[in-house]
Amino acid sequence: MASRKAFLLRIDPRLWDALEKWASDELRSVNGQIEYVLSRAVREAGRERKGAGGSATGVPKRNRPEPREGPAGSSS
């Protein structure tokens, strides 16, 4: 497994609570959810680095469920 950069993140408690709920809904840890959101933002901004292995951002892809668009069972 690729090594990870550890760092301290100061975050508003309300934002933490929202991330914690979102992570739970997506069956991820809060750390995994933050990494997922940041990776997606980097990709959508066209800022990814092309590297060997893993995703373009250098973050290994994991077998996680895709995020839900809305409430479960709703159809548009």
ZIWOSUL-V682041 format. One record per backbone hydrogen bond with DSSP energy under -0.5 kcal/mol. NH is the residue of the N-H (numbers start at 0). CO is the residue of the C=O. If there is no record, write none. Layout:
NH/CO ; NH/CO
This chain:
5/3 ; 10/8 ; 15/11 ; 16/12 ; 17/13 ; 18/14 ; 19/15 ; 20/16 ; 21/17 ; 22/18 ; 23/19 ; 24/20 ; 25/21 ; 26/23 ; 27/22 ; 32/28 ; 33/29 ; 34/30 ; 35/31 ; 36/32 ; 37/33 ; 38/34 ; 39/35 ; 40/36 ; 41/37 ; 42/38 ; 43/39 ; 44/40 ; 45/42 ; 46/41 ; 48/55 ; 50/48 ; 54/58 ; 57/54 ; 59/57 ; 63/61 ; 73/70
